Amino acid sequence: MTSPRHRARTFRRVYTKLPGNSVVIHYKKRKPSRAKCGNCSKALAGVPRERPTLRAKIPKSSRRPERPYGGVLCASCMREKIKLASRN
């Protein structure tokens, strides 16, 4: 029987084939939702959908776009913010 903590659907079931030709179920945490823009709530491009522990292992340049407000604002909101800042 599965251990009680793995019975909930918070874990996804991954069927893994072992070298002895048997198939077992591995329980893995689900991926989090996409990172969203702080201004318009649109999904951010270039930001991986990973759990914090796995995201910390990715190189910093791969975690978010290398531009002003990268990983916080989407490209269109960033463009508008920079335009407004330059006008004042």
Buried (B, 14 or more C-beta within 10 A) or exposed (E): EEEEEEEEEEBEEEEEEEEEEEEEEEBEEEEEEEBBBEBEEBEBEBBEEBEEEEBEEEEEEEBBBEEEBBBBBBBEBBEBBBEEEEEE
